[in-house]
C-alpha cells in the first residue's frame, strides 16, 4: 500500500532552490574575476600537472575581457547568497531541523558503510532516518563552506576596511587561495550531489520539489484465529470440558 509522507518543509525547499541559481552565478562571475589573475596551478618539482584554467577553457566559455561584469555580478549576488544562508541556518536552529542534520559520534563510521553500499560492496542497507550519515556530514560541511566563503570573500573584497578579517585568514593571498579552494569544493559537491540524486530516484527528487514522498508500506496483517472446539467427555460419571 502506498502512502504519502511529508519530508521537507517549505523553508528547506525554498532555500535549497534559491541557493542553486545564486551559487551558479557566483561561480560564473568568480571565474570572470579569476581570469584577470589566473595564477593557481598544481605544480610538483617544477612540473605543472594542472593549471586553473587552460586557454581553451576561457575561449570555450567566452570569459576573457569581462572582469568588470564579473565583479558587478559577484558583489551583488554575494548578498543574496549570504542572506539565504543566514535564513537557512536560523530556520534549522529555530525549528529543530538541526538535530536531523548535525553528524553524531557514529556518523563517520556509518558514512563509510553508506559508501560501501553505494559501491555495491556492502549489501546491508546502512542506518537511514531522514538523512543518512553521509548526507549529514556533507550537508553540514556545505554550511561550514558557505560560512568560509563569506569570511574569505569579505577579506579579499575589502582588505583595508576588514583588515582584521584579512589578518585572521592569513593575509590577502592566503584568503584568496581559501576562497578559490572552496569554490572547487562547491563544484565537486554539486557533481556528487547530482549523481546521488539520480541514484536515489524520482521519489527522492520529487520530495525536494513538493515536500512529500511516496512510500510503500506493507498491508495490514489480519490475524486469523482457529476456533477452539470444546468437547465434552465423560469422566467418572461427570461431564468435563
ROBAKE-230516 format. One record per residue: x, y, z of N, C-alpha, C, O in turn; residue number from 0. Coordinates in pm, whole numbers, always signed. Each point is the difference from the previous one (the first is absolute). Layout:
N
<<X; Y; Z>; <X; Y; Z>; <X; Y; Z>; <X; Y; Z>; NUM>
...
end
This chain:
241
<<+84; -119; +0>; <-84; +119; +0>; <+88; +125; +0>; <+94; +9; +78>; 0>
<<-125; +86; -166>; <+79; +122; -10>; <-60; +109; +88>; <-121; +21; +3>; 1>
<<+210; +48; +69>; <-43; +110; +86>; <+86; +122; -30>; <+115; -12; -43>; 2>
<<-171; +131; +65>; <+72; +125; -22>; <+43; +55; +135>; <-81; +17; +91>; 3>
<<+211; +11; -79>; <+55; +53; +125>; <+73; +131; -25>; <+69; +16; -101>; 4>
<<-85; +77; +194>; <+71; +126; -11>; <+147; -21; +34>; <+34; -72; +95>; 5>
<<+55; +135; -174>; <+143; -19; +21>; <+75; +131; +19>; <+70; +17; +99>; 6>
<<-84; +77; -193>; <+76; +124; +5>; <-94; +120; +18>; <-91; +19; -81>; 7>
<<+110; +61; +187>; <-82; +120; +19>; <+22; +101; -112>; <+99; -7; -73>; 8>
<<-192; +101; +61>; <+6; +100; -107>; <+127; +84; +9>; <+61; +30; -102>; 9>
<<-21; +8; +223>; <+119; +85; +16>; <+126; -70; -49>; <+86; +63; -61>; 10>
<<-75; -193; +87>; <+116; -77; -46>; <+2; -5; -152>; <+105; +20; -62>; 11>
<<-221; -46; +2>; <-8; -8; -146>; <+27; +136; -64>; <+66; +8; -103>; 12>
<<-117; +97; +163>; <+17; +135; -54>; <+148; +39; -2>; <+51; +43; -103>; 13>
<<+16; -58; +216>; <+141; +37; +7>; <+86; -88; -90>; <+101; +45; -54>; 14>
<<-141; -170; +37>; <+74; -92; -86>; <-5; +47; -145>; <+103; +10; -66>; 15>
<<-223; +17; +16>; <-15; +35; -141>; <+43; +143; -29>; <+44; +30; -111>; 16>
<<-55; +59; +208>; <+49; +137; -20>; <+152; +0; -4>; <+60; +75; -77>; 17>
<<+1; -157; +160>; <+145; -2; +9>; <+66; -56; -126>; <+113; +37; -33>; 18>
<<-184; -124; -37>; <+59; -64; -118>; <+37; +102; -109>; <+116; +4; -39>; 19>
<<-209; +79; -12>; <+39; +97; -103>; <+96; +106; +53>; <+87; +47; -73>; 20>
<<-102; -8; +201>; <+90; +100; +57>; <+144; -52; -1>; <+92; +72; -38>; 21>
<<-75; -197; +79>; <+134; -58; +5>; <+60; -13; -140>; <+120; +19; -18>; 22>
<<-204; -53; -80>; <+48; -10; -137>; <+49; +136; -51>; <+103; +8; -66>; 23>
<<-178; +97; +97>; <+40; +135; -40>; <+129; +41; +71>; <+87; +63; -59>; 24>
<<-76; -99; +186>; <+120; +34; +76>; <+124; -70; -58>; <+106; +61; -11>; 25>
<<-120; -187; -26>; <+113; -73; -57>; <+37; +58; -136>; <+118; +18; -31>; 26>
<<-219; +10; -51>; <+25; +55; -133>; <+68; +136; +9>; <+100; +25; -68>; 27>
<<-153; +64; +150>; <+59; +132; +13>; <+138; -7; +66>; <+88; +81; -29>; 28>
<<-69; -178; +116>; <+131; -19; +62>; <+105; -39; -103>; <+115; +42; +10>; 29>
<<-154; -121; -110>; <+91; -36; -107>; <+39; +123; -82>; <+115; +13; -43>; 30>
<<-211; +75; +21>; <+29; +123; -74>; <+103; +85; +75>; <+86; +63; -62>; 31>
<<-96; -63; +194>; <+95; +76; +82>; <+136; -71; +2>; <+104; +64; -13>; 32>
<<-107; -195; +29>; <+125; -75; +9>; <+83; +10; -127>; <+123; -5; +6>; 33>
<<-189; +19; -122>; <+74; +6; -126>; <+102; +114; -1>; <+103; -11; -65>; 34>
<<-132; +119; +137>; <+91; +115; +1>; <+135; -34; +62>; <+99; +68; -27>; 35>
<<-96; -173; +111>; <+126; -37; +65>; <-4; -149; +31>; <-3; -40; +117>; 36>
<<+5; -43; -221>; <-15; -145; +17>; <+137; -63; +26>; <+65; -54; -90>; 37>
<<-23; +62; +214>; <+136; -41; +37>; <+5; -138; +64>; <+110; -50; +23>; 38>
<<-223; -14; +5>; <+3; -123; +78>; <+21; -123; -89>; <-52; -9; -111>; 39>
<<+130; -83; +163>; <+26; -125; -69>; <+48; -103; +101>; <+35; +35; +113>; 40>
<<-34; -160; -154>; <+56; -107; +82>; <+135; -36; -60>; <+8; -65; -104>; 41>
<<+97; +107; +172>; <+137; -18; -50>; <+84; -76; +102>; <+6; +39; +117>; 42>
<<+58; -146; -161>; <+86; -81; +87>; <+135; -17; -67>; <+9; -46; -114>; 43>
<<+98; +85; +186>; <+137; -9; -51>; <+16; +69; -135>; <+67; -49; -91>; 44>
<<-132; +164; +80>; <+14; +80; -121>; <-87; -44; -116>; <+1; +64; -106>; 45>
<<-77; -173; +123>; <-87; -48; -108>; <-145; +33; +33>; <-50; -38; +106>; 46>
<<-18; +107; -196>; <-139; +40; +21>; <-94; -109; -50>; <-4; -30; -120>; 47>
<<-72; -29; +212>; <-96; -104; -36>; <-133; +60; -44>; <-60; -45; -98>; 48>
<<+14; +145; +171>; <-128; +65; -31>; <+17; +150; +12>; <+55; +49; +98>; 49>
<<-103; +23; -199>; <-2; +146; +7>; <-145; +46; -5>; <-76; -39; -89>; 50>
<<+39; +122; +185>; <-138; +51; +4>; <-5; +139; -64>; <+35; +98; +64>; 51>
<<-77; -89; -187>; <-55; -101; -90>; <+70; +15; -134>; <+57; +106; -25>; 52>
<<-58; -208; -63>; <+67; +12; -130>; <-72; +101; -90>; <-115; +36; +24>; 53>
<<+187; +9; -127>; <-53; +104; -89>; <-128; -43; -70>; <-92; +80; -18>; 54>
<<+86; -209; -22>; <-120; -44; -72>; <-125; +10; +87>; <-110; +18; -52>; 55>
<<+127; -29; +184>; <-114; +9; +91>; <-60; +141; -3>; <-121; +17; -4>; 56>
<<+208; +83; +6>; <-47; +139; -5>; <-62; +32; -136>; <-101; +70; -6>; 57>
<<+159; -121; -100>; <-53; +26; -134>; <-135; -68; -20>; <-89; +54; -65>; 58>
<<+75; -175; +122>; <-125; -74; -14>; <-115; +72; +69>; <-111; +4; -52>; 59>
<<+139; +52; +171>; <-103; +70; +77>; <-4; +150; -28>; <-80; +72; +60>; 60>
<<+165; -24; -151>; <+5; +143; -35>; <+20; +87; +125>; <-70; +99; +20>; 61>
<<+166; -139; +62>; <+23; +68; +127>; <+87; +126; -12>; <-28; +98; +69>; 62>
<<+132; -96; -154>; <+91; +115; +1>; <-68; +134; -22>; <-105; +10; -64>; 63>
<<+168; +94; +120>; <-43; +140; -15>; <-136; +28; +64>; <-75; +84; -50>; 64>
<<+43; -152; +159>; <-130; +22; +66>; <+18; +13; +151>; <-85; -43; +78>; 65>
<<+196; +103; -37>; <+32; +14; +142>; <-102; +89; +71>; <-49; -37; +107>; 66>
<<+17; +154; -163>; <-94; +92; +64>; <-138; -64; +16>; <-66; +18; +102>; 67>
<<+24; -93; -204>; <-129; -69; +7>; <+0; -103; +113>; <-97; -12; +75>; 68>
<<+207; -63; -65>; <+10; -100; +104>; <-4; +60; +139>; <-67; -54; +89>; 69>
<<+137; +164; -68>; <+0; +66; +130>; <-138; +53; +35>; <-43; -8; +115>; 70>
<<-27; +64; -214>; <-133; +55; +26>; <-97; -109; +45>; <-72; +17; +99>; 71>
<<+71; -130; -170>; <-90; -110; +35>; <+40; -63; +133>; <-85; -31; +83>; 72>
<<+216; +11; -63>; <+48; -67; +121>; <-32; +81; +125>; <-46; -56; +100>; 73>
<<+70; +184; -105>; <-21; +84; +118>; <-147; +28; +27>; <-37; +37; +111>; 74>
<<-48; -56; -213>; <-144; +15; +22>; <-60; -127; +59>; <-70; +4; +101>; 75>
<<+98; -117; -165>; <-65; -124; +42>; <+61; -59; +126>; <-58; -92; +58>; 76>
<<+173; +142; -13>; <+54; -51; +125>; <-92; +34; +117>; <-5; -74; +98>; 77>
<<-69; +186; -109>; <-94; +36; +107>; <-119; -94; +4>; <-47; -35; +107>; 78>
<<-2; -6; -224>; <-110; -97; -5>; <+47; -135; +53>; <-74; -69; +70>; 79>
<<+196; +31; -105>; <+58; -125; +48>; <+10; +1; +153>; <-33; -99; +66>; 80>
<<+79; +211; -12>; <+17; +12; +145>; <-133; +1; +73>; <-17; -70; +99>; 81>
<<-78; +148; -149>; <-131; +9; +65>; <-75; -132; -5>; <-65; -39; +97>; 82>
<<+74; -30; -210>; <-65; -130; -13>; <+61; -101; +97>; <-72; -80; +60>; 83>
<<+204; +85; -44>; <+67; -89; +94>; <-37; +30; +144>; <-21; -92; +80>; 84>
<<+13; +220; -45>; <-39; +39; +136>; <-142; -47; +31>; <-26; -52; +108>; 85>
<<-64; +71; -204>; <-139; -44; +20>; <-8; -151; +20>; <-74; -49; +85>; 86>
<<+153; -25; -164>; <-1; -146; +11>; <+50; -46; +137>; <-60; -86; +63>; 87>
<<+171; +144; -18>; <+57; -38; +129>; <-97; +36; +114>; <-20; -81; +91>; 88>
<<-39; +199; -96>; <-95; +41; +104>; <-121; -93; +3>; <-48; -36; +107>; 89>
<<-1; -2; -224>; <-117; -89; -4>; <+33; -136; +61>; <-79; -54; +78>; 90>
<<+195; -2; -113>; <+36; -131; +54>; <+18; +5; +152>; <-30; -97; +69>; 91>
<<+80; +209; -18>; <+18; +14; +144>; <-134; +15; +71>; <-24; -65; +102>; 92>
<<-64; +149; -155>; <-128; +28; +65>; <-95; -120; -10>; <-68; -34; +96>; 93>
<<+65; -30; -213>; <-93; -110; -22>; <+47; -131; +61>; <-79; -92; +18>; 94>
<<+208; +82; +13>; <+54; -125; +52>; <+49; -94; -108>; <+41; -112; +30>; 95>
<<-44; +156; -157>; <+48; -84; -109>; <+149; -33; +13>; <+48; -98; -57>; 96>
<<+23; +180; +133>; <+144; -22; +16>; <+30; -136; +62>; <+106; -58; -23>; 97>
<<-202; +6; +103>; <+21; -130; +63>; <+9; -112; -104>; <+66; -101; +22>; 98>
<<-133; +121; -136>; <+1; -100; -107>; <+119; +17; -93>; <+32; -91; -77>; 99>
<<+33; +208; +84>; <+108; +32; -93>; <+140; -19; +59>; <+92; -44; -69>; 100>
<<-76; +78; +196>; <+133; -6; +59>; <+48; -144; +14>; <-76; -87; +43>; 101>
<<+202; +59; -80>; <+55; -135; +21>; <+14; -31; +148>; <+16; +90; +81>; 102>
<<-23; -218; -47>; <+25; -42; +137>; <+126; -86; +4>; <+71; -11; -100>; 103>
<<-44; -49; +213>; <+125; -75; +17>; <+4; -127; -84>; <+107; -60; -17>; 104>
<<-222; +16; -35>; <-3; -119; -83>; <+0; +33; -149>; <+8; -91; -84>; 105>
<<-16; +219; +49>; <-23; +39; -139>; <+113; -41; -93>; <-25; -46; -112>; 106>
<<+150; +64; +154>; <+111; -30; -89>; <+11; -150; -29>; <+34; -40; -111>; 107>
<<-62; -42; +213>; <+1; -144; -22>; <-114; -40; -92>; <+19; -82; -90>; 108>
<<-137; +139; +112>; <-116; -33; -83>; <+16; +57; -141>; <-50; -59; -96>; 109>
<<+119; +173; +83>; <+23; +58; -134>; <+85; -94; -85>; <-22; -12; -120>; 110>
<<+118; -55; +182>; <+81; -99; -70>; <-87; -115; -48>; <+21; -52; -109>; 111>
<<-117; +11; +191>; <-92; -106; -39>; <-89; +44; -116>; <-32; -80; -88>; 112>
<<-7; +207; +88>; <-79; +56; -111>; <+79; -6; -130>; <-52; -37; -104>; 113>
<<+180; +75; +113>; <+86; -3; -119>; <+13; -142; -54>; <-11; -21; -121>; 114>
<<+36; -75; +209>; <+13; -139; -43>; <-131; -52; -62>; <+2; -77; -95>; 115>
<<-114; +121; +151>; <-129; -42; -54>; <-24; +62; -138>; <-50; -67; -90>; 116>
<<+87; +194; +73>; <-18; +66; -129>; <+89; -61; -107>; <-35; +0; -118>; 117>
<<+150; -52; +158>; <+91; -64; -94>; <-35; -148; -21>; <+71; -72; -71>; 118>
<<-181; +27; +132>; <-48; -139; -10>; <+102; -100; +56>; <+6; -114; -45>; 119>
<<+73; +159; +142>; <+92; -89; +69>; <-65; -59; +125>; <+26; -114; +37>; 120>
<<-111; +193; +24>; <-71; -42; +121>; <-148; -10; -31>; <-59; +96; -48>; 121>
<<-2; -211; +73>; <-140; -22; -34>; <-95; +59; +103>; <-107; +51; -35>; 122>
<<+146; -58; +163>; <-89; +47; +106>; <-17; +152; -9>; <+97; +74; -12>; 123>
<<-222; -29; +17>; <-30; +142; -7>; <+41; +67; +131>; <-41; -46; +107>; 124>
<<+121; +153; -112>; <+42; +68; +124>; <-116; +71; +66>; <-104; +20; -63>; 125>
<<+118; +20; +190>; <-109; +69; +71>; <-45; +124; -76>; <+82; +81; -44>; 126>
<<-213; -67; +29>; <-55; +111; -78>; <-120; +59; +73>; <-100; -67; +24>; 127>
<<+113; +196; +9>; <-115; +72; +53>; <-45; +96; -109>; <-19; -41; -114>; 128>
<<+1; +168; +147>; <-31; +96; -105>; <+121; +19; -89>; <-12; +9; -122>; 129>
<<+131; -3; +184>; <+127; +8; -74>; <+91; -110; +52>; <+3; -29; +120>; 130>
<<+71; -32; -211>; <+98; -98; +47>; <+126; +71; +49>; <+10; +123; -9>; 131>
<<+85; -200; +60>; <+119; +59; +61>; <+82; +81; -100>; <+52; +106; +34>; 132>
<<-39; -156; -156>; <+78; +71; -102>; <-66; +133; -34>; <+70; +100; -18>; 133>
<<-202; -97; +10>; <-71; +124; -28>; <+16; +100; +113>; <+17; +119; -24>; 134>
<<-23; -167; +146>; <+14; +90; +116>; <+137; +67; -1>; <+12; +120; +27>; 135>
<<+91; -198; -57>; <+136; +56; -5>; <+12; +99; -116>; <+55; +109; +16>; 136>
<<-107; -147; -133>; <+13; +84; -119>; <-78; +130; +15>; <+52; +107; -35>; 137>
<<-176; -113; +87>; <-82; +119; +12>; <+53; +94; +108>; <-12; +122; -12>; 138>
<<+69; -179; +117>; <+62; +85; +102>; <+126; +65; -54>; <+27; +117; +27>; 139>
<<+50; -194; -104>; <+124; +53; -58>; <-29; +115; -97>; <+75; +97; -5>; 140>
<<-184; -108; -71>; <-30; +104; -98>; <-41; +130; +69>; <+22; +109; -54>; 141>
<<-83; -120; +172>; <-33; +119; +77>; <+127; +68; +51>; <+13; +122; -7>; 142>
<<+80; -203; +57>; <+129; +53; +46>; <+75; +64; -116>; <+63; +104; +16>; 143>
<<-68; -167; -133>; <+65; +55; -119>; <-61; +133; -40>; <+71; +92; -40>; 144>
<<-203; -83; +50>; <-66; +127; -32>; <+45; +111; +93>; <+23; +113; -44>; 145>
<<-13; -145; +172>; <+50; +98; +97>; <+143; +41; -34>; <+36; +117; +8>; 146>
<<+46; -215; -47>; <+138; +29; -37>; <+9; +87; -124>; <+87; +86; -9>; 147>
<<-177; -108; -87>; <+0; +82; -122>; <-34; +145; +31>; <+59; +92; -58>; 148>
<<-154; -71; +149>; <-37; +137; +36>; <+116; +71; +70>; <+31; +115; -31>; 149>
<<+33; -185; +125>; <+111; +60; +75>; <+118; +33; -92>; <+51; +112; +1>; 150>
<<-9; -211; -80>; <+114; +24; -90>; <-37; +98; -110>; <+85; +77; -46>; 151>
<<-211; -78; +3>; <-43; +95; -103>; <+7; +144; +48>; <+45; +88; -73>; 152>
<<-91; -65; +195>; <+9; +134; +58>; <+145; +42; +21>; <+35; +117; -14>; 153>
<<+50; -214; +47>; <+141; +29; +26>; <+71; +48; -126>; <+90; +84; +8>; 154>
<<-128; -137; -125>; <+65; +42; -124>; <-80; +110; -71>; <+52; +66; -90>; 155>
<<-178; -47; +129>; <-83; +105; -58>; <+36; +136; +60>; <+12; +99; -73>; 156>
<<+4; -94; +204>; <+36; +123; +71>; <+117; -28; +94>; <-18; -1; +122>; 157>
<<+138; -22; -176>; <+112; -35; +87>; <+47; +113; +91>; <+66; -25; +101>; 158>
<<-102; +150; -135>; <+38; +113; +85>; <-103; +21; +110>; <+33; +7; +118>; 159>
<<-161; +1; -159>; <-107; +22; +98>; <-12; -118; +96>; <-25; +19; +119>; 160>
<<+42; -142; -171>; <-8; -120; +83>; <+141; -59; +19>; <+21; -120; -18>; 161>
<<+73; +205; +54>; <+139; -43; +13>; <+15; -111; +105>; <+83; -89; -15>; 162>
<<-164; +97; +121>; <+8; -101; +106>; <-49; -136; -51>; <+50; -104; +42>; 163>
<<-148; +108; -133>; <-51; -124; -58>; <+103; -59; -96>; <+21; -121; -4>; 164>
<<+43; +209; -72>; <+106; -45; -90>; <+116; -60; +78>; <+59; -99; -42>; 165>
<<-28; +159; +156>; <+107; -51; +85>; <-35; -138; +55>; <+86; -88; +5>; 166>
<<-212; +69; +36>; <-44; -129; +52>; <+9; -110; -106>; <+20; -117; +31>; 167>
<<-36; +156; -156>; <+6; -97; -111>; <+143; -27; -45>; <+22; -78; -93>; 168>
<<+75; +142; +159>; <+139; -22; -36>; <+53; +95; -105>; <+105; -26; -58>; 169>
<<-176; +135; +34>; <+44; +96; -100>; <-83; -8; -127>; <-78; -94; -19>; 170>
<<+95; +192; -66>; <-81; +10; -122>; <+20; -121; -91>; <-98; -59; -46>; 171>
<<+223; +22; +18>; <+27; -108; -95>; <-50; -135; +51>; <-53; -79; -78>; 172>
<<+69; +52; +207>; <-48; -126; +56>; <-153; -3; +2>; <-60; -105; -24>; 173>
<<-2; +219; +52>; <-147; +8; -3>; <-53; -28; -141>; <-103; -64; -16>; 174>
<<+175; +113; -84>; <-41; -24; -139>; <+14; -146; -36>; <-84; -55; -72>; 175>
<<+189; -11; +121>; <+18; -143; -25>; <-114; -79; +65>; <-56; -90; -63>; 176>
<<+23; +122; +188>; <-111; -67; +69>; <-130; +19; -77>; <-78; -93; -16>; 177>
<<+55; +215; -31>; <-123; +32; -73>; <-7; -82; -129>; <-107; -51; -35>; 178>
<<+217; +39; -33>; <+5; -77; -124>; <-21; -149; +28>; <-74; -66; -72>; 179>
<<+139; +15; +176>; <-12; -142; +35>; <-143; -35; +38>; <-49; -107; -34>; 180>
<<-19; +197; +105>; <-139; -24; +37>; <-88; -7; -123>; <-95; -78; -4>; 181>
<<+125; +159; -97>; <-77; -4; -124>; <+16; -134; -69>; <-98; -56; -50>; 182>
<<+220; +4; +46>; <+23; -134; -56>; <-79; -103; +80>; <-55; -94; -57>; 183>
<<+49; +113; +189>; <-78; -91; +85>; <-147; +2; -33>; <-65; -105; +3>; 184>
<<+9; +223; -34>; <-141; +10; -40>; <-27; -80; -127>; <-100; -70; -11>; 185>
<<+191; +81; -85>; <-18; -70; -127>; <+2; -151; +21>; <-82; -72; -57>; 186>
<<+176; +25; +138>; <+8; -144; +29>; <-124; -47; +75>; <-55; -106; -30>; 187>
<<+9; +186; +128>; <-121; -35; +74>; <-120; -7; -94>; <-83; -90; +10>; 188>
<<+75; +186; -102>; <-112; +4; -93>; <-3; -125; -88>; <-106; -58; -23>; 189>
<<+223; +17; -27>; <+6; -119; -86>; <-43; -125; +76>; <-81; -78; -48>; 190>
<<+137; +61; +169>; <-36; -116; +81>; <-148; +3; +39>; <-66; -104; +0>; 191>
<<+16; +223; +31>; <-140; +16; +39>; <-94; -42; -113>; <-99; -69; +23>; 192>
<<+130; +112; -145>; <-83; -35; -114>; <+1; -151; -24>; <-104; -59; -28>; 193>
<<+221; -3; +38>; <+11; -145; -19>; <-83; -73; +105>; <-71; -96; -32>; 194>
<<+78; +141; +157>; <-77; -63; +107>; <-150; +16; -21>; <-77; -92; +29>; 195>
<<+36; +208; -79>; <-142; +23; -26>; <-50; -95; -109>; <-109; -55; +10>; 196>
<<+191; +37; -113>; <-38; -92; -108>; <-10; -142; +52>; <-94; -73; -34>; 197>
<<+190; +32; +117>; <-2; -136; +55>; <-118; -21; +94>; <-57; -109; +6>; 198>
<<+21; +215; +69>; <-111; -11; +96>; <-134; -15; -69>; <-93; -59; +56>; 199>
<<+81; +113; -177>; <-124; -18; -75>; <-94; +119; +7>; <+24; +98; +70>; 200>
<<-132; -111; -147>; <-97; +107; -18>; <-71; +38; +129>; <-28; +117; +23>; 201>
<<+0; -214; +61>; <-74; +25; +123>; <+75; +97; +90>; <-60; +87; +64>; 202>
<<+192; -102; -58>; <+82; +87; +84>; <+3; +142; -57>; <-8; +98; +75>; 203>
<<+19; -87; -207>; <+1; +132; -63>; <-135; +71; +16>; <-6; +120; +24>; 204>
<<-101; -197; -37>; <-134; +57; +14>; <-22; +55; +140>; <-72; +99; +17>; 205>
<<+132; -161; +84>; <-15; +46; +137>; <+61; +138; +20>; <-49; +79; +80>; 206>
<<+159; -49; -153>; <+63; +131; +13>; <-82; +107; -71>; <+12; +118; +32>; 207>
<<-94; -159; -128>; <-84; +96; -74>; <-134; +22; +72>; <-40; +113; +25>; 208>
<<-27; -223; +7>; <-134; +10; +59>; <-1; -3; +152>; <-94; +48; +63>; 209>
<<+199; -105; -4>; <+5; -13; +144>; <-52; -133; +50>; <+8; -29; +120>; 210>
<<-63; -53; -211>; <-55; -130; +40>; <+66; -111; -79>; <+48; +21; -112>; 211>
<<-45; -137; +170>; <+49; -117; -70>; <-100; -114; +13>; <-76; -7; +97>; 212>
<<+77; -82; -194>; <-90; -114; -1>; <+76; -122; +49>; <+105; -36; -55>; 213>
<<-159; -26; +158>; <+65; -118; +57>; <-91; -121; -14>; <-123; +10; +3>; 214>
<<+188; -125; -17>; <-73; -126; -9>; <+0; -64; +137>; <+105; -34; +54>; 215>
<<-222; +16; +1>; <-14; -64; +130>; <-73; -131; -15>; <-93; -10; -80>; 216>
<<+132; -93; +156>; <-68; -130; -10>; <-144; +11; +48>; <-31; +74; +93>; 217>
<<-55; -148; -158>; <-141; -2; +39>; <-14; -56; +141>; <+82; -80; +45>; 218>
<<-188; +122; +23>; <-24; -45; +137>; <-18; -150; +4>; <-73; -57; -82>; 219>
<<+137; -6; +175>; <-9; -145; +14>; <-123; -34; +82>; <-14; +45; +114>; 220>
<<-75; -124; -170>; <-123; -41; +69>; <+26; -133; +70>; <+30; -102; -63>; 221>
<<-44; +106; +192>; <+25; -121; +78>; <-124; -88; -3>; <-109; +43; +40>; 222>
<<+125; -164; -86>; <-111; -96; -10>; <+18; -105; +109>; <+101; -71; +3>; 223>
<<-197; +62; +82>; <+7; -97; +110>; <-93; -117; -29>; <-114; +17; -42>; 224>
<<+165; -135; +66>; <-81; -121; -18>; <-88; -20; +123>; <+50; -6; +112>; 225>
<<-181; -5; -135>; <-89; -17; +116>; <+32; -129; +78>; <+34; -103; -59>; 226>
<<-45; +113; +190>; <+28; -115; +86>; <-126; -84; +14>; <-106; +49; +37>; 227>
<<+121; -177; -68>; <-113; -91; +10>; <-1; -59; +141>; <+97; -63; +43>; 228>
<<-207; +83; +27>; <-13; -50; +136>; <-74; -133; -2>; <-114; -9; -46>; 229>
<<+180; -90; +94>; <-60; -132; +3>; <-32; -41; +143>; <+75; +30; +93>; 230>
<<-183; -96; -80>; <-40; -48; +132>; <+28; -151; +10>; <-35; -78; -88>; 231>
<<+97; +43; +193>; <+31; -139; +23>; <-54; -42; +136>; <-11; +80; +92>; 232>
<<-20; -200; -83>; <-47; -52; +126>; <+118; -53; +80>; <+79; -82; -49>; 233>
<<-69; +128; +168>; <+106; -50; +87>; <-58; -19; +140>; <-40; +94; +67>; 234>
<<+38; -223; -27>; <-56; -34; +130>; <-144; +46; +13>; <-44; +43; +107>; 235>
<<-27; -52; -218>; <-142; +32; +4>; <-27; +148; -4>; <-115; +40; +14>; 236>
<<+219; +46; -32>; <-21; +145; -9>; <+46; +50; -136>; <+89; -56; -63>; 237>
<<-153; +163; +20>; <+38; +61; -124>; <+111; +101; +26>; <-8; +85; +89>; 238>
<<+111; -97; -171>; <+110; +97; +13>; <+24; +66; -135>; <-24; -58; -106>; 239>
<<+70; +181; +114>; <+26; +74; -124>; <+147; -18; -40>; <+44; +54; -101>; 240>
end
